Each structure stands twice: as C-alpha cells, then as structure tokens.
Amino acid sequence: MRIEVTSIFVNDQDKALKFYTEKLGFVKKMDITAGQYRWLTVVASEDKDGTQLVLEPNSNPASKTYQEAIFNQSIPAQLFFVDDIQKEYEKLKKFDVKFTMEPTKVTGSTLQCAMTHAAISYNSVKCSTNLFSLLNSKMKLK
C-alpha cells in the first residue's frame, strides 16, 4: 500500500496552480474538467511520477471550517521536504513568500520553517488559507 494522491483545499484553483508551479516549483500533472468540476494535480519537479497533490476546490462549508480551524491552531496543511532549507527559504523570500517562522532547529539537527496563508497569494489575491512547513529532507519521521 502507498499514497499516490493527497489533497489540499484552495479557494481558487488557477491562482493556486500558479503559486505551486511558479513559486514553489511543482509541475502540473493532471488537469481534467468534468462539468463544473476540475481534477487538478501537481507533483514535485524532481519526481514527476511521485505523489500527486490535488488542488481541491474549497467550496464545501465543512472544508472551509476544517481549513480555518487547523490554520488557527498553527497546524500545517502540508509538510514539504527540501535538501537545503536555508537556500529554499532565501529563494522563496525573493518570491515574496511570507513566513511565520524562520528556519529553526528542532528535534536535534532538523531545521524547520513555516509559510503562512499570506504566502498563498498570487497577484495580491488570496487563493487559500493554509499553513505549510518546510522540513530538511534528511529528517526521518518515526
């Protein structure tokens, strides 16, 4: 058993796609329209056959409540792993990505930093309200 697809709620799929591809460096994997619905996924540019992240429309009131609740409790919606967290942090700051926490040493030698909902905007329009954590890829979750 393995995870092939996971999702994150977004307010605007097009703006979220631009954020994930133009700022975070993901690539679009699938974009399928079925009536009023759209199946839109991105994957890591280094692993185009890897786990897909669905940019899920946040049209359900239950999803909005969930999204706001975990954000207000500072719970990351997603954890992204990078090889050099300091380098990634500096690169994302140049793209005007806002952080709630600078790279910080946690659990031994692991570095972590957090991006906030202000980061998830494109052309000054918020496309989701999510908190993300960047983690050192050498970290082993157990």
Residue pairs with C-beta under 8 A, 6 or more apart in sequence:
3 51
4 51
4 52
5 41
5 51
5 52
5 53
5 54
6 51
6 52
6 53
6 54
6 78
7 53
7 54
7 55
7 56
8 53
8 54
8 55
8 56
8 77
8 78
8 128
8 130
9 56
9 57
9 58
9 63
9 64
9 66
9 67
9 77
9 128
9 130
10 16
10 55
10 56
10 57
10 58
10 120
10 127
10 128
10 130
11 58
11 126
11 127
11 128
11 129
12 125
12 127
12 128
13 38
13 40
13 55
13 57
15 121
15 122
15 123
15 125
15 127
16 55
16 120
16 122
16 127
16 128
17 28
17 40
17 42
17 55
18 122
19 119
19 120
19 121
19 122
19 127
20 26
20 42
20 53
20 55
21 27
21 28
21 42
22 95
22 122
23 92
23 95
23 97
23 119
23 122
24 80
24 92
25 45
26 42
26 43
26 44
26 45
26 53
27 42
27 43
27 44
27 45
27 48
28 40
28 41
28 42
29 41
29 42
29 43
29 48
29 52
30 39
30 40
30 41
30 52
31 38
31 39
31 40
31 41
32 38
32 39
32 40
33 39
37 57
38 57
39 54
40 54
40 55
41 52
41 53
41 54
41 55
42 52
42 53
42 55
43 49
43 50
43 51
43 52
43 53
44 50
53 78
56 63
58 64
58 67
58 128
67 77
67 128
67 129
67 130
68 129
70 77
70 131
71 77
71 117
71 129
71 130
71 131
74 100
74 114
74 131
75 131
76 114
76 130
76 131
76 132
76 133
77 130
77 131
77 132
78 130
78 132
78 133
79 132
79 133
79 135
80 132
80 133
80 134
80 135
81 134
81 135
81 136
81 137
81 139
82 88
82 134
82 135
82 136
82 137
83 136
83 137
83 138
85 103
85 111
85 112
85 113
85 134
85 135
85 136
86 103
86 111
88 134
89 99
89 102
89 103
89 113
89 134
92 99
92 115
92 119
93 99
97 115
97 119
98 115
98 116
98 118
98 119
99 113
99 114
99 115
99 116
99 119
100 114
100 115
100 116
100 131
101 112
101 113
101 114
102 113
103 111
103 112
103 113
103 134
104 111
104 112
104 113
105 111
106 112
107 139
109 136
110 135
110 136
110 138
110 139
111 135
111 136
112 133
112 134
112 135
112 136
113 133
113 134
114 131
114 132
114 133
114 134
115 131
115 132
115 133
115 134
116 131
117 126
117 128
117 129
117 130
117 131
119 132
120 126
120 127
120 128
120 129
120 130
121 127
